[in-house]
Amino acid sequence: MLEEISKYDHLGTTDYFLDAIQLLEKSDISWTKTSLAHFFSNKIYKGYPYIDGGIDILMHLGVIKKSGKSIKLAIEASQTPKNLSD
């Protein structure tokens, strides 16, 4: 695992993870890994100009998964945090 994540510069922040989960939960769009990465490419989280490892971390943790070419939530909506205090 350490070797896999060492290739990334920025793994993510709690705000990033929450936004990604909520986006996938509420969106009717079929997201791919590339389109999801592009969506977040212009957002700054806690001073990080880009987060290159967030999607892979969420996949490794089993929060999101590939379903064909699409990225889907792998957890039930009732398990998703609604804010940072959950």
ZIJO-V877694 format. One record per residue. N is the residue number from 1. OMEGA is omega as a letter, one per 20 degrees, with the letter a starting at -180 (NA if undefined). D_LAST is the distance of its C-alpha to the last C-alpha in Angstrom with 1 decimal. Layout:
n:N omega:OMEGA d_last:D_LAST
n:N omega:OMEGA d_last:D_LAST
//
This chain:
n:1 omega:a d_last:26.6
n:2 omega:r d_last:27.4
n:3 omega:r d_last:30.3
n:4 omega:a d_last:28.5
n:5 omega:a d_last:25.8
n:6 omega:r d_last:28.5
n:7 omega:a d_last:30.0
n:8 omega:r d_last:27.1
n:9 omega:a d_last:27.0
n:10 omega:a d_last:23.4
n:11 omega:r d_last:20.7
n:12 omega:r d_last:17.8
n:13 omega:r d_last:15.1
n:14 omega:r d_last:11.4
n:15 omega:r d_last:12.4
n:16 omega:a d_last:14.9
n:17 omega:r d_last:12.8
n:18 omega:r d_last:10.4
n:19 omega:a d_last:13.7
n:20 omega:r d_last:15.5
n:21 omega:a d_last:13.2
n:22 omega:r d_last:13.2
n:23 omega:r d_last:16.9
n:24 omega:a d_last:17.8
n:25 omega:a d_last:16.0
n:26 omega:a d_last:17.8
n:27 omega:r d_last:21.0
n:28 omega:a d_last:24.3
n:29 omega:r d_last:25.7
n:30 omega:a d_last:26.6
n:31 omega:r d_last:25.2
n:32 omega:r d_last:27.0
n:33 omega:a d_last:26.0
n:34 omega:a d_last:28.5
n:35 omega:r d_last:27.4
n:36 omega:r d_last:23.7
n:37 omega:r d_last:24.8
n:38 omega:r d_last:27.2
n:39 omega:a d_last:24.6
n:40 omega:a d_last:22.6
n:41 omega:a d_last:25.8
n:42 omega:a d_last:26.3
n:43 omega:r d_last:22.9
n:44 omega:r d_last:22.4
n:45 omega:r d_last:19.2
n:46 omega:r d_last:19.6
n:47 omega:r d_last:23.3
n:48 omega:a d_last:23.5
n:49 omega:r d_last:25.9
n:50 omega:r d_last:24.9
n:51 omega:a d_last:22.6
n:52 omega:a d_last:24.8
n:53 omega:a d_last:22.9
n:54 omega:a d_last:19.4
n:55 omega:r d_last:20.5
n:56 omega:r d_last:22.3
n:57 omega:r d_last:19.4
n:58 omega:r d_last:17.2
n:59 omega:a d_last:20.3
n:60 omega:r d_last:21.0
n:61 omega:r d_last:17.6
n:62 omega:r d_last:18.2
n:63 omega:r d_last:15.4
n:64 omega:r d_last:18.3
n:65 omega:r d_last:22.0
n:66 omega:r d_last:25.4
n:67 omega:a d_last:27.0
n:68 omega:r d_last:30.5
n:69 omega:a d_last:30.3
n:70 omega:r d_last:27.0
n:71 omega:a d_last:23.4
n:72 omega:r d_last:21.1
n:73 omega:r d_last:17.7
n:74 omega:r d_last:18.2
n:75 omega:r d_last:15.2
n:76 omega:r d_last:15.0
n:77 omega:a d_last:13.3
n:78 omega:r d_last:11.5
n:79 omega:a d_last:9.9
n:80 omega:r d_last:8.7
n:81 omega:r d_last:5.4
n:82 omega:r d_last:6.6
n:83 omega:a d_last:5.8
n:84 omega:r d_last:5.6
n:85 omega:r d_last:3.8
n:86 omega:NA d_last:0.0
//
